[in-house]
Amino acid sequence: MGPRGKLISLAAVALALIAVFLFANLGGNVGYVLPRRAYKVLAIVLTGAAIAYATTVFQTMTNNRILTPNIIGLDSMYLLVQTFIVFAYGAMNVAVINQKLNFFLSVAAMMGFALVLYRLLFKRPGAHIYFLLLAGIVMGTLFGSMTTFMQVLIDPNDFLVVQGRMFASFNNVNTDLVWIALGAFVVVGGYALRFIPMLDTLSLGRSHAVNLGIDYEGVIKRLLVVIAVLIAVATALVGPITFLGLLVANLAVQFMRTYRHKFLIPASILISVVALVGGQLLVERVFVFSTTLSVIINFIGGVYFLYLLLKENRTW
């Protein structure tokens, strides 16, 4: 089966799962249940698409299949913002209760951090992306330590609010935020389409890309901004899902067996949708909300991450 046939198969599986999620066990109150499920599915598709898109591009730029955009500390910044608001102003502050305000504050903080980091590291000529990764790891560790320190000091009742933001959840997504996230994804994703042909060249490495006429520094800077926006919007919408990008990007490469990103990116998005919709079905129908989707995804992704490390170790 060729790449196009594989994409059609993935799309069929994704649509079948979405149909099951939307229409199974609707009950009598269809007018109330169906719109809520539709918004939940839209949030799932947006989150999965943004994370898959960003991770596939990020792994191509770094030429490393075990790195994800979260390594530069965006998840840690999100948790730091949520914890600091509760620590400084309490769980009843408007920045906590008002989901729109909280969304924009979270996105602004993550985008501000990413842009400052990029600006400082790429200000001098010849700066390498691995300096960005190293700085991101250090800053992420710092943010994590500050978050833990504040969580120890806050009131236990307030900590429950923070704990609710530590894990991704699709159960109470604000419908207004879904439309805002959709608009951001369409604009940023549409802008990034122009770089897809260049990604095939970037996957060959920096020296080959430069020799083939790619403005390496300029393309990397623009793509890093795209990645930061997509991850920031997805994280602020539902919360952090650490291993989702790693899981779906690598599965897309193994399943598609091609280097061409016009197939890899749609495949990773479809696999992400299948994983999230299927996982949410398990959470609601099998586990009866006794766990969250992010716990399942992070468990499977963590095991797969260890598999990738062991596999790479054997190749060395």
N, C-alpha and C positions, 0 to 999 in steps of 0.2 A: 504494500500500500504506500502510495506516495504522500508527500507532505500535505497536499490539499485534501486527500482522502482522510488522513489522520485528523486534520482540523475539523472536517465535517463530522467525523465520529465523535470528537470531543464536544462539538457544539450540540450534537444530538443528545449526548449524555447530560450535558448541562441543562438543556431545555427540558428534558424529561424530569430531572430532579426539581427544577423550578416549578414545573406543572404539579408535581406531587406535593411540593411544599405549599403551593397556593390553594389547591383544590381538595386535598385530602381532608376528610372529616370537617367539612365546613360547618355542619350543624344547621340550625334554622335561621340564625341571624347573619345572613350572607352579607348584607349591606354594611355591617359593622366589622366582621372578621376579615373579609377579603381585602378592603383597603389597607388595614393594618398589616396584613401579610405582604401586600404589594410594596408598601414602604420599606418593610424589613428586607425583602428581597432586593430592592433597589439599593439599600444601604450595603447589603452583602456584596452585590455585584460591583459597586463603586469601590468599596474597600479592597476587595480582591484584585480588581483591575489596577488600581493605583499602586498597590504593593508589588504586584507581579511585574508591572511595567517598569517601575523604578528599580527593582532588584535585578531584572534581566539587563537593563542598561548599565547598572553599577558594576555587575560582575564582568561585563564586556570591557568596561573602561579599565578595571583593575586586573583583568586577565586572571581572575581567581574565582573558583566556583564555591568557596566556603565563606566568602565575605558578603555581607548585606549592608544596606544603607544605615541600619541601626547601629553599626559599629562606630559611626561618627558622633553618637551620643544624643540623637534626637529623642529616642524613647526616654532616656534619663532626664533630658530637659523637660519633657512633658510631665513626668512624675514630680520633678522638682517644682514646677509651676503649681500643680495641683496641691502639693503638700504645703508650699509656702503660703498660698492663699488661706488655707485652713489654719495654718500655724499662726499667721499674723492677724487674721481678721475673724476667724471662727467659721464653723460649718454653715452658719445662717447668713453669711455675707452674700450680697447680691451677685458677686462674681462666681459663687458656687451654685446658687439657686438658679440664676438666669443662664440657661444652656447656651443661648446665642452669644452672650458676653463671654462666657467661659470658653467657647469654641474659638472666638476671635482672639482672645488673650493667648490661648495655647498656640494657635497657628502663628501669631505675631512673635511669640517668644522663640518658637522653634525656627522660624524663618530668620529672625534677627540673629540668633546664635549661628546658624549655618552661614549666613552672608558675612558676618564678622569673621568667622573662621576662614572662609574662602578668601576674603579680602586680605587678611593678614598673611596668609600662606602663599597666595598667588600674586602678591604685590610686587615681589622681586622676580625678575626673569629667571627662567630655568627651574622654578619650583616644581617639585614632583608630587604626584597625587599621593604617594606613600607618606609624605610629610603630613598631608591632611588626615590620613587614616591614623597615624600615630598620635597626632594632636587630638583627634576625635576620641580615641580610646582613653587617653589621659583625662580629657574633660568629662567624658562619660563616667569614669570612675569617680572623679571629684563630685559630680552632680549626684551620683548614687550615694556617696558618703554623706553629703549634706542632707539629702532626702531622708536617709535612715536616722540621722541625728535629730531632725525635726520631728519625725514620726515617733521617736521615743519620748519626746517632751510633750506632745499634744495630748489633750484629753482623750480617754478611750472612746467616748462617744463620737468625737470628731474624727478619730482614726477610722471608724467604720465608713465614714464618707470617703476618706482618702483611699481606703481599701477597695471600695467600689470602683474607683477610677484606675486601679492598678491592673485590672483584667478587662479585656475587650468584651463588650456585651452588645447584642443587637436587639435586645428585648424592649428597650425604651428609647429608641432613637427619635430625636426631634425631627418632625417632617420638614420644617423650614430649613434645618441644617442639611438635610439630604439634598434639597434643591440647590443650596449654596455650594455644597461639595460637588454636585453634578456640574454646575457651571464652571467651577475651578478646574475640574478634571477635563472637561471638553476644551477649554481654552488652552491649558498647559499641554494636554495630550495632543491636541491639534498642532500646536507649535512644535512639539517634539517629533512629529511625523517627518519633517524635512531632514532629520538627522538619521533616520533609519538606514538609508543606503550607506551612510558613513560608518555605521556601527559594524558592518561586515569588514570594513578595512581596519577599524580600531581593534577588532579582535585579533588581528595579526601582530599587535604590539606597537609600541610608540615609534620605533625606528622605521618599521615598514610603513606605518601610516604617514609619517612625515615624508618619506621618500616617494610615496604615491600621491602627494600633493594635498594632504589633509592639514588644515590649520589646527594642529593638535591642541595647543593651549586654549585657543578660542572655543573649540568644540567642547572640550572638557569642562570649561567654566560654565558654558550655557547648559550643558547636560546636568551638571551638579546642581544648578539652580532648579531645573525641572525636577530632579530627584527629590530635592529638599521640599519643594511645594507639594508633590504627590504624597510623600511620607507624612508631612505635617498635617495635611488635610485628612488623610486616612486615620491617623492616630488621634487627632482631635475629635473626629466624628464618632469613633467607637471605642478607642483605647488601644493600647499597644498589643500587637501580636508578633512576638519576637521572631519565631522561626518560620512563619508562613512564606515569606519571600524566598528563603533558602530552599525550602521544600519544593515549591512549585517551579522555580527557575531551573533547578537541577533535574526535576522530573521531565520538564519540557525538553531539555537538551537530550536526555536519554530516550525519550519517546519519539521525538521528531527526527533525530539522527541527521541534523543539518546545522550548518553554521549561519544560515541566512535568517536575518532578524525579522524579515517580513512574515516568516512562519513561526519563529521562536516566540516573539512577543504575543501574538494572538494565542498560541498554544499555552503559554504560561498563564495568561489571563483566564482562559477557559478551564485549565486545571485548577486555578485558584477558586473560580466560581464553583466548580464541582466539589472541591474540598470544603469550602465554607458552607454551601447549601446542604451538602450531605452531612457535614458535622453538626449543623444546626438542627437537622432532622433527628439526628441521634440524641442531641441534648434535649429536645422537646418530647420525642416519642419513646425513646428507650430509657434515658436517664431521668426523665420527668423533671428537668431543671435542677437536678441535684448537683450539677457541675456546670461550668461555663465552656463555651466553644474554644476560647483561647487556651484553656488548660489542655484540652484534647489536642489542638493543633501544636502547642508547644511541646507536649509529650512526644507525639509522633515526629515532629521536626527535630527535637533533641536527639532522639534515637537515630534518625537519619543523618544528622550532623556527625555523630560518633562514627557511623558507618563510612561517611565520606572521609573522615580523618584517617580511619584505619585503611581504607582503600588507597588513599594518597600515600600513606606510609609504606604500603607494600610496593607501590610503584617506584618509590625512591630506593 
